[in-house]
Amino acid sequence: MKSRPDGIVVAIDGPSGAGKSTIARQLADRLGYIQIDTGAMYRAASLLLLRAGVDLADLAAVEQFCQNIDIRLEVVSGRQTVFGNGMDVTDQIRTPEMSLLTSKTSTLKPVREALLKSQQKMGNRGGVVLEGRDIGTVVFPDAEIKFYLSASVEERARRRFEELISKGEQVTLADTVADVVERDRQDSERDIAPLRQADDAILVDSSRLTVDEVLTIMVTICRNKIDNMESLI
Ligand code: DC
């Protein structure tokens, strides 16, 4: 197996609301790795397309626009911050409307191609935890560790609902369940890079596990892998 200069690539895929972001952040911290939230990159691209008024049915226009977008993930004053063309869009990309729009824009080939390239560039030195839908299948099929983090629809909707309510959003649990089901459908039925568990991914079902329990499982697996690889060098 080829080794990378900064460590291994850890891929975490799974449906929305399974806890990927929380887990990816804490796992990256524990390993001293960089976290790359690819969903945030798709959200930022969607917001830029929306603000620029690009017609999503016009793929040539989408492609041209995407060739010049600049999306960066940086830690600013200890906080993961998302920049789209130089603007801080961290909060604006997290609304339910942006979730639904991103489910659509992330089906577009020019959007996926642009982000695929930048994700590979950001991660290929290793020392990264990437979370998304297609990391283990498309972005890094050669990732040293692949996790598929899942949970039941009911549990994922309940978590999302509580998160939105705590942010002051006006939503009902029924609407949140419907959103989760719709996003699962869009993510797994799209033609390009659909959500799918890679054949060699480790399935972790977080429905009945706490964040700490999930983390303990993942940290142990990653440390074993890193130790084994180091002992081969
Ligand atoms: O993980 P998230 O909810 O922030 O992702 C937002 C949307 O982006 C979601 O509908 C799926 C899409 N996405 C994707 O298609 N591929 C990725 N690698 C990450 C996210």
Residues whose N, C-alpha, C, O or C-beta is under 5 A from the ligand:
A	BS01	DC	S16 T38 G39 A40 Y42 S99 T102 S103 S106 E131 G132 R133 D134
